[in-house]
Amino acid sequence: MSNKLYVGGLPYSVTEGQLQEIFAAHGTVESARVIADKFTGQSRGFGFVEMSSGGEAQKAIQALNGTQLDGRTLVVNEAKPMASRDGGGRGNRSGGSNRW
């Protein structure tokens, strides 16, 4: 098992320090990151926590998944690898007008 966890359903007010505290009760936290919108800086309601071992990560999943935090239900599971973003995103656009 991986030791990196996805944490969804976070209240928008949660800080990285608070996230680390929540998971520290279940093992050693290597890192805790709350994902924020790049334009507004506001939390997007999810983050990632890296535990020091797979066993600690499993313990945290069992203890925290489905629990409530400030009225929101946490979703805690093993983080999936990030998808490749090498497509460039331009697609088939010509950049010009379609008028003949």
Summary of the structure (lengths in Angstrom):
residues: 100
radius of gyration: 18.1
end to end distance: 58.1
largest distance: 66.5
contacts: 247
relative contact order: 0.27
helix: 20%
strand: 30%
